[in-house]
C-alpha cells in the first residue's frame, strides 16, 4: 500500500516550504507520529504519519 521508503536520518522535500525559505527536512523520529527537523533553521515539527505521507514530495537522500 505505501511504497515510500524513508528512515531516521533521511532527507525529504515537502510540498510546502518552511517560512525560513527551505523545504528540505531531516527525519528525526518515526512512529505513529513523525518528527522532522528543518535543515536550514533547525525547527522541529511533529505530525501524524498519514499527514506526513500526504505532504511529502520526495526523498532526497
PyMOL Python script that loads the backbone (N, CA, C, O; Angstrom):
from pymol import cmd

cmd.read_pdbstr("""\
ATOM      1  N   UNK A   1       0.822  -1.198   0.000  1.00  0.00           N
ATOM      2  CA  UNK A   1       0.000   0.000   0.000  1.00  0.00           C
ATOM      3  C   UNK A   1       0.862   1.256   0.000  1.00  0.00           C
ATOM      4  O   UNK A   1       0.635   2.159  -0.805  1.00  0.00           O
ATOM      5  N   UNK A   2       1.840   1.325   0.885  1.00  0.00           N
ATOM      6  CA  UNK A   2       2.696   2.503   0.974  1.00  0.00           C
ATOM      7  C   UNK A   2       4.081   2.144   0.464  1.00  0.00           C
ATOM      8  O   UNK A   2       4.767   1.323   1.074  1.00  0.00           O
ATOM      9  N   UNK A   3       4.507   2.746  -0.647  1.00  0.00           N
ATOM     10  CA  UNK A   3       5.792   2.420  -1.243  1.00  0.00           C
ATOM     11  C   UNK A   3       6.876   3.428  -0.915  1.00  0.00           C
ATOM     12  O   UNK A   3       7.966   3.372  -1.485  1.00  0.00           O
ATOM     13  N   UNK A   4       6.594   4.349  -0.003  1.00  0.00           N
ATOM     14  CA  UNK A   4       7.587   5.348   0.385  1.00  0.00           C
ATOM     15  C   UNK A   4       8.568   4.732   1.374  1.00  0.00           C
ATOM     16  O   UNK A   4       8.168   4.251   2.434  1.00  0.00           O
ATOM     17  N   UNK A   5       9.849   4.746   1.028  1.00  0.00           N
ATOM     18  CA  UNK A   5      10.889   4.161   1.874  1.00  0.00           C
ATOM     19  C   UNK A   5      11.731   5.281   2.492  1.00  0.00           C
ATOM     20  O   UNK A   5      12.554   5.901   1.817  1.00  0.00           O
ATOM     21  N   UNK A   6      11.514   5.525   3.771  1.00  0.00           N
ATOM     22  CA  UNK A   6      12.308   6.514   4.490  1.00  0.00           C
ATOM     23  C   UNK A   6      12.652   5.949   5.855  1.00  0.00           C
ATOM     24  O   UNK A   6      11.987   5.041   6.353  1.00  0.00           O
ATOM     25  N   UNK A   7      13.694   6.494   6.450  1.00  0.00           N
ATOM     26  CA  UNK A   7      14.176   6.023   7.746  1.00  0.00           C
ATOM     27  C   UNK A   7      14.683   7.235   8.519  1.00  0.00           C
ATOM     28  O   UNK A   7      14.716   8.346   7.990  1.00  0.00           O
ATOM     29  N   UNK A   8      15.075   7.019   9.760  1.00  0.00           N
ATOM     30  CA  UNK A   8      15.648   8.105  10.561  1.00  0.00           C
ATOM     31  C   UNK A   8      16.931   8.577   9.881  1.00  0.00           C
ATOM     32  O   UNK A   8      17.775   7.767   9.496  1.00  0.00           O
ATOM     33  N   UNK A   9      17.067   9.879   9.739  1.00  0.00           N
ATOM     34  CA  UNK A   9      18.228  10.454   9.071  1.00  0.00           C
ATOM     35  C   UNK A   9      18.000  10.748   7.598  1.00  0.00           C
ATOM     36  O   UNK A   9      18.838  11.393   6.968  1.00  0.00           O
ATOM     37  N   UNK A  10      16.888  10.292   7.032  1.00  0.00           N
ATOM     38  CA  UNK A  10      16.581  10.574   5.628  1.00  0.00           C
ATOM     39  C   UNK A  10      16.254  12.058   5.460  1.00  0.00           C
ATOM     40  O   UNK A  10      15.670  12.681   6.347  1.00  0.00           O
ATOM     41  N   UNK A  11      16.637  12.610   4.314  1.00  0.00           N
ATOM     42  CA  UNK A  11      16.314  13.993   3.974  1.00  0.00           C
ATOM     43  C   UNK A  11      15.156  13.948   2.981  1.00  0.00           C
ATOM     44  O   UNK A  11      15.232  13.275   1.953  1.00  0.00           O
ATOM     45  N   UNK A  12      14.083  14.672   3.300  1.00  0.00           N
ATOM     46  CA  UNK A  12      12.907  14.685   2.438  1.00  0.00           C
ATOM     47  C   UNK A  12      12.560  16.122   2.039  1.00  0.00           C
ATOM     48  O   UNK A  12      12.889  17.076   2.744  1.00  0.00           O
ATOM     49  N   UNK A  13      11.893  16.250   0.900  1.00  0.00           N
ATOM     50  CA  UNK A  13      11.378  17.530   0.438  1.00  0.00           C
ATOM     51  C   UNK A  13       9.875  17.526   0.640  1.00  0.00           C
ATOM     52  O   UNK A  13       9.186  16.584   0.250  1.00  0.00           O
ATOM     53  N   UNK A  14       9.372  18.593   1.256  1.00  0.00           N
ATOM     54  CA  UNK A  14       7.940  18.708   1.493  1.00  0.00           C
ATOM     55  C   UNK A  14       7.316  19.575   0.402  1.00  0.00           C
ATOM     56  O   UNK A  14       8.003  20.370  -0.239  1.00  0.00           O
ATOM     57  N   UNK A  15       6.004  19.415   0.197  1.00  0.00           N
ATOM     58  CA  UNK A  15       5.301  20.175  -0.841  1.00  0.00           C
ATOM     59  C   UNK A  15       5.291  21.665  -0.535  1.00  0.00           C
ATOM     60  O   UNK A  15       5.469  22.489  -1.432  1.00  0.00           O
ATOM     61  N   UNK A  16       5.082  22.014   0.739  1.00  0.00           N
ATOM     62  CA  UNK A  16       5.020  23.415   1.150  1.00  0.00           C
ATOM     63  C   UNK A  16       6.321  23.779   1.859  1.00  0.00           C
ATOM     64  O   UNK A  16       6.782  23.044   2.732  1.00  0.00           O
ATOM     65  N   UNK A  17       6.908  24.903   1.490  1.00  0.00           N
ATOM     66  CA  UNK A  17       8.164  25.341   2.088  1.00  0.00           C
ATOM     67  C   UNK A  17       7.991  25.902   3.489  1.00  0.00           C
ATOM     68  O   UNK A  17       6.897  26.321   3.870  1.00  0.00           O
ATOM     69  N   UNK A  18       9.063  25.908   4.245  1.00  0.00           N
ATOM     70  CA  UNK A  18       9.084  26.476   5.594  1.00  0.00           C
ATOM     71  C   UNK A  18       9.266  27.990   5.468  1.00  0.00           C
ATOM     72  O   UNK A  18       9.893  28.441   4.510  1.00  0.00           O
ATOM     73  N   UNK A  19       8.743  28.783   6.395  1.00  0.00           N
ATOM     74  CA  UNK A  19       8.899  30.247   6.327  1.00  0.00           C
ATOM     75  C   UNK A  19      10.354  30.724   6.279  1.00  0.00           C
ATOM     76  O   UNK A  19      10.616  31.836   5.819  1.00  0.00           O
ATOM     77  N   UNK A  20      11.304  29.908   6.744  1.00  0.00           N
ATOM     78  CA  UNK A  20      12.708  30.324   6.700  1.00  0.00           C
ATOM     79  C   UNK A  20      13.275  30.243   5.282  1.00  0.00           C
ATOM     80  O   UNK A  20      14.370  30.744   5.029  1.00  0.00           O
ATOM     81  N   UNK A  21      12.541  29.616   4.354  1.00  0.00           N
ATOM     82  CA  UNK A  21      12.979  29.563   2.961  1.00  0.00           C
ATOM     83  C   UNK A  21      13.381  28.187   2.475  1.00  0.00           C
ATOM     84  O   UNK A  21      13.597  27.999   1.278  1.00  0.00           O
ATOM     85  N   UNK A  22      13.486  27.230   3.361  1.00  0.00           N
ATOM     86  CA  UNK A  22      13.894  25.882   2.983  1.00  0.00           C
ATOM     87  C   UNK A  22      12.670  24.973   2.908  1.00  0.00           C
ATOM     88  O   UNK A  22      11.678  25.198   3.601  1.00  0.00           O
ATOM     89  N   UNK A  23      12.747  23.943   2.063  1.00  0.00           N
ATOM     90  CA  UNK A  23      11.688  22.931   2.063  1.00  0.00           C
ATOM     91  C   UNK A  23      12.280  21.533   2.222  1.00  0.00           C
ATOM     92  O   UNK A  23      11.627  20.540   1.901  1.00  0.00           O
ATOM     93  N   UNK A  24      13.526  21.454   2.720  1.00  0.00           N
ATOM     94  CA  UNK A  24      14.172  20.174   2.998  1.00  0.00           C
ATOM     95  C   UNK A  24      14.188  19.930   4.507  1.00  0.00           C
ATOM     96  O   UNK A  24      14.503  20.819   5.298  1.00  0.00           O
ATOM     97  N   UNK A  25      13.840  18.704   4.879  1.00  0.00           N
ATOM     98  CA  UNK A  25      13.714  18.321   6.276  1.00  0.00           C
ATOM     99  C   UNK A  25      14.430  17.005   6.523  1.00  0.00           C
ATOM    100  O   UNK A  25      14.515  16.162   5.631  1.00  0.00           O
ATOM    101  N   UNK A  26      14.947  16.828   7.738  1.00  0.00           N
ATOM    102  CA  UNK A  26      15.568  15.572   8.157  1.00  0.00           C
ATOM    103  C   UNK A  26      14.612  14.861   9.108  1.00  0.00           C
ATOM    104  O   UNK A  26      14.061  15.477  10.020  1.00  0.00           O
ATOM    105  N   UNK A  27      14.416  13.554   8.888  1.00  0.00           N
ATOM    106  CA  UNK A  27      13.543  12.770   9.761  1.00  0.00           C
ATOM    107  C   UNK A  27      14.320  12.433  11.026  1.00  0.00           C
ATOM    108  O   UNK A  27      15.402  11.849  10.964  1.00  0.00           O
ATOM    109  N   UNK A  28      13.757  12.808  12.181  1.00  0.00           N
ATOM    110  CA  UNK A  28      14.419  12.623  13.470  1.00  0.00           C
ATOM    111  C   UNK A  28      13.808  11.451  14.245  1.00  0.00           C
ATOM    112  O   UNK A  28      14.520  10.731  14.944  1.00  0.00           O
ATOM    113  N   UNK A  29      12.489  11.262  14.122  1.00  0.00           N
ATOM    114  CA  UNK A  29      11.791  10.213  14.881  1.00  0.00           C
ATOM    115  C   UNK A  29      10.690   9.624  14.020  1.00  0.00           C
ATOM    116  O   UNK A  29       9.989  10.350  13.315  1.00  0.00           O
ATOM    117  N   UNK A  30      10.537   8.304  14.077  1.00  0.00           N
ATOM    118  CA  UNK A  30       9.480   7.628  13.331  1.00  0.00           C
ATOM    119  C   UNK A  30       8.682   6.763  14.294  1.00  0.00           C
ATOM    120  O   UNK A  30       9.250   6.034  15.107  1.00  0.00           O
ATOM    121  N   UNK A  31       7.373   6.849  14.196  1.00  0.00           N
ATOM    122  CA  UNK A  31       6.442   6.050  14.994  1.00  0.00           C
ATOM    123  C   UNK A  31       5.062   6.306  14.440  1.00  0.00           C
ATOM    124  O   UNK A  31       4.905   6.449  13.227  1.00  0.00           O
ATOM    125  N   UNK A  32       4.063   6.369  15.289  1.00  0.00           N
ATOM    126  CA  UNK A  32       2.730   6.770  14.838  1.00  0.00           C
ATOM    127  C   UNK A  32       2.791   8.219  14.360  1.00  0.00           C
ATOM    128  O   UNK A  32       2.102   8.603  13.415  1.00  0.00           O
ATOM    129  N   UNK A  33       3.628   9.019  15.030  1.00  0.00           N
ATOM    130  CA  UNK A  33       3.914  10.391  14.610  1.00  0.00           C
ATOM    131  C   UNK A  33       5.329  10.441  14.062  1.00  0.00           C
ATOM    132  O   UNK A  33       6.181   9.641  14.448  1.00  0.00           O
ATOM    133  N   UNK A  34       5.575  11.377  13.167  1.00  0.00           N
ATOM    134  CA  UNK A  34       6.917  11.561  12.608  1.00  0.00           C
ATOM    135  C   UNK A  34       7.401  12.949  12.985  1.00  0.00           C
ATOM    136  O   UNK A  34       6.688  13.934  12.796  1.00  0.00           O
ATOM    137  N   UNK A  35       8.628  13.027  13.524  1.00  0.00           N
ATOM    138  CA  UNK A  35       9.228  14.307  13.883  1.00  0.00           C
ATOM    139  C   UNK A  35      10.272  14.636  12.824  1.00  0.00           C
ATOM    140  O   UNK A  35      11.139  13.818  12.514  1.00  0.00           O
ATOM    141  N   UNK A  36      10.179  15.846  12.274  1.00  0.00           N
ATOM    142  CA  UNK A  36      11.130  16.290  11.257  1.00  0.00           C
ATOM    143  C   UNK A  36      11.786  17.595  11.697  1.00  0.00           C
ATOM    144  O   UNK A  36      11.194  18.394  12.423  1.00  0.00           O
ATOM    145  N   UNK A  37      13.035  17.792  11.236  1.00  0.00           N
ATOM    146  CA  UNK A  37      13.810  18.981  11.594  1.00  0.00           C
ATOM    147  C   UNK A  37      14.178  19.730  10.325  1.00  0.00           C
ATOM    148  O   UNK A  37      14.671  19.132   9.368  1.00  0.00           O
ATOM    149  N   UNK A  38      13.943  21.027  10.311  1.00  0.00           N
ATOM    150  CA  UNK A  38      14.284  21.867   9.158  1.00  0.00           C
ATOM    151  C   UNK A  38      15.802  21.898   8.998  1.00  0.00           C
ATOM    152  O   UNK A  38      16.530  22.116   9.966  1.00  0.00           O
ATOM    153  N   UNK A  39      16.270  21.680   7.777  1.00  0.00           N
ATOM    154  CA  UNK A  39      17.709  21.675   7.502  1.00  0.00           C
ATOM    155  C   UNK A  39      18.304  23.069   7.687  1.00  0.00           C
ATOM    156  O   UNK A  39      19.439  23.197   8.146  1.00  0.00           O
ATOM    157  N   UNK A  40      17.556  24.108   7.337  1.00  0.00           N
ATOM    158  CA  UNK A  40      18.069  25.479   7.365  1.00  0.00           C
ATOM    159  C   UNK A  40      18.112  26.066   8.774  1.00  0.00           C
ATOM    160  O   UNK A  40      19.162  26.538   9.211  1.00  0.00           O
ATOM    161  N   UNK A  41      16.978  26.044   9.495  1.00  0.00           N
ATOM    162  CA  UNK A  41      16.916  26.751  10.780  1.00  0.00           C
ATOM    163  C   UNK A  41      16.874  25.828  12.001  1.00  0.00           C
ATOM    164  O   UNK A  41      17.046  26.301  13.124  1.00  0.00           O
ATOM    165  N   UNK A  42      16.650  24.523  11.809  1.00  0.00           N
ATOM    166  CA  UNK A  42      16.666  23.596  12.931  1.00  0.00           C
ATOM    167  C   UNK A  42      15.352  23.444  13.673  1.00  0.00           C
ATOM    168  O   UNK A  42      15.314  22.766  14.700  1.00  0.00           O
ATOM    169  N   UNK A  43      14.269  24.049  13.193  1.00  0.00           N
ATOM    170  CA  UNK A  43      12.956  23.950  13.838  1.00  0.00           C
ATOM    171  C   UNK A  43      12.456  22.511  13.766  1.00  0.00           C
ATOM    172  O   UNK A  43      12.569  21.861  12.727  1.00  0.00           O
ATOM    173  N   UNK A  44      11.905  22.019  14.866  1.00  0.00           N
ATOM    174  CA  UNK A  44      11.358  20.666  14.927  1.00  0.00           C
ATOM    175  C   UNK A  44       9.837  20.718  14.812  1.00  0.00           C
ATOM    176  O   UNK A  44       9.184  21.548  15.444  1.00  0.00           O
ATOM    177  N   UNK A  45       9.288  19.829  14.007  1.00  0.00           N
ATOM    178  CA  UNK A  45       7.837  19.723  13.829  1.00  0.00           C
ATOM    179  C   UNK A  45       7.458  18.263  13.928  1.00  0.00           C
ATOM    180  O   UNK A  45       8.149  17.393  13.397  1.00  0.00           O
ATOM    181  N   UNK A  46       6.347  17.994  14.615  1.00  0.00           N
ATOM    182  CA  UNK A  46       5.841  16.628  14.735  1.00  0.00           C
ATOM    183  C   UNK A  46       4.461  16.574  14.099  1.00  0.00           C
ATOM    184  O   UNK A  46       3.621  17.440  14.344  1.00  0.00           O
ATOM    185  N   UNK A  47       4.231  15.548  13.276  1.00  0.00           N
ATOM    186  CA  UNK A  47       2.932  15.390  12.623  1.00  0.00           C
ATOM    187  C   UNK A  47       2.596  13.907  12.494  1.00  0.00           C
ATOM    188  O   UNK A  47       3.493  13.064  12.479  1.00  0.00           O
ATOM    189  N   UNK A  48       1.309  13.589  12.400  1.00  0.00           N
ATOM    190  CA  UNK A  48       0.916  12.191  12.226  1.00  0.00           C
ATOM    191  C   UNK A  48       1.492  11.619  10.923  1.00  0.00           C
ATOM    192  O   UNK A  48       1.679  12.349   9.950  1.00  0.00           O
ATOM    193  N   UNK A  49       1.768  10.319  10.913  1.00  0.00           N
ATOM    194  CA  UNK A  49       2.379   9.658   9.758  1.00  0.00           C
ATOM    195  C   UNK A  49       1.527   9.823   8.495  1.00  0.00           C
ATOM    196  O   UNK A  49       2.074  10.042   7.414  1.00  0.00           O
ATOM    197  N   UNK A  50       0.215   9.723   8.611  1.00  0.00           N
ATOM    198  CA  UNK A  50      -0.671   9.848   7.447  1.00  0.00           C
ATOM    199  C   UNK A  50      -0.546  11.239   6.828  1.00  0.00           C
ATOM    200  O   UNK A  50      -0.457  11.380   5.608  1.00  0.00           O
ATOM    201  N   UNK A  51      -0.540  12.264   7.682  1.00  0.00           N
ATOM    202  CA  UNK A  51      -0.393  13.649   7.206  1.00  0.00           C
ATOM    203  C   UNK A  51       0.976  13.847   6.558  1.00  0.00           C
ATOM    204  O   UNK A  51       1.082  14.503   5.522  1.00  0.00           O
ATOM    205  N   UNK A  52       2.030  13.283   7.166  1.00  0.00           N
ATOM    206  CA  UNK A  52       3.385  13.389   6.628  1.00  0.00           C
ATOM    207  C   UNK A  52       3.451  12.783   5.227  1.00  0.00           C
ATOM    208  O   UNK A  52       4.029  13.381   4.319  1.00  0.00           O
ATOM    209  N   UNK A  53       2.861  11.596   5.049  1.00  0.00           N
ATOM    210  CA  UNK A  53       2.890  10.929   3.743  1.00  0.00           C
ATOM    211  C   UNK A  53       2.166  11.754   2.673  1.00  0.00           C
ATOM    212  O   UNK A  53       2.556  11.730   1.506  1.00  0.00           O
ATOM    213  N   UNK A  54       1.124  12.475   3.062  1.00  0.00           N
ATOM    214  CA  UNK A  54       0.409  13.326   2.105  1.00  0.00           C
ATOM    215  C   UNK A  54       1.228  14.563   1.737  1.00  0.00           C
ATOM    216  O   UNK A  54       1.197  15.006   0.589  1.00  0.00           O
ATOM    217  N   UNK A  55       1.963  15.124   2.705  1.00  0.00           N
ATOM    218  CA  UNK A  55       2.677  16.377   2.489  1.00  0.00           C
ATOM    219  C   UNK A  55       4.089  16.199   1.911  1.00  0.00           C
ATOM    220  O   UNK A  55       4.687  17.165   1.437  1.00  0.00           O
ATOM    221  N   UNK A  56       4.626  14.964   1.946  1.00  0.00           N
ATOM    222  CA  UNK A  56       5.973  14.719   1.446  1.00  0.00           C
ATOM    223  C   UNK A  56       5.965  14.662  -0.076  1.00  0.00           C
ATOM    224  O   UNK A  56       5.131  13.987  -0.679  1.00  0.00           O
ATOM    225  N   UNK A  57       6.906  15.380  -0.689  1.00  0.00           N
ATOM    226  CA  UNK A  57       7.012  15.384  -2.145  1.00  0.00           C
ATOM    227  C   UNK A  57       7.948  14.275  -2.618  1.00  0.00           C
ATOM    228  O   UNK A  57       7.565  13.449  -3.447  1.00  0.00           O
ATOM    229  N   UNK A  58       9.192  14.253  -2.087  1.00  0.00           N
ATOM    230  CA  UNK A  58      10.143  13.224  -2.496  1.00  0.00           C
ATOM    231  C   UNK A  58      11.208  13.026  -1.435  1.00  0.00           C
ATOM    232  O   UNK A  58      11.392  13.862  -0.550  1.00  0.00           O
ATOM    233  N   UNK A  59      11.910  11.900  -1.541  1.00  0.00           N
ATOM    234  CA  UNK A  59      13.011  11.587  -0.645  1.00  0.00           C
ATOM    235  C   UNK A  59      14.296  11.984  -1.370  1.00  0.00           C
ATOM    236  O   UNK A  59      14.592  11.468  -2.448  1.00  0.00           O
ATOM    237  N   UNK A  60      15.061  12.907  -0.771  1.00  0.00           N
ATOM    238  CA  UNK A  60      16.291  13.405  -1.397  1.00  0.00           C
ATOM    239  C   UNK A  60      17.430  12.440  -1.157  1.00  0.00           C
ATOM    240  O   UNK A  60      18.161  12.095  -2.086  1.00  0.00           O
ATOM    241  N   UNK A  61      17.592  11.995   0.096  1.00  0.00           N
ATOM    242  CA  UNK A  61      18.711  11.116   0.460  1.00  0.00           C
ATOM    243  C   UNK A  61      18.275  10.142   1.516  1.00  0.00           C
ATOM    244  O   UNK A  61      19.071   9.314   1.959  1.00  0.00           O
TER     245      UNK A  61
END
""", "prot")
cmd.dss("prot")
cmd.show_as("cartoon", "prot")
cmd.util.cbc("prot")
cmd.orient("prot")
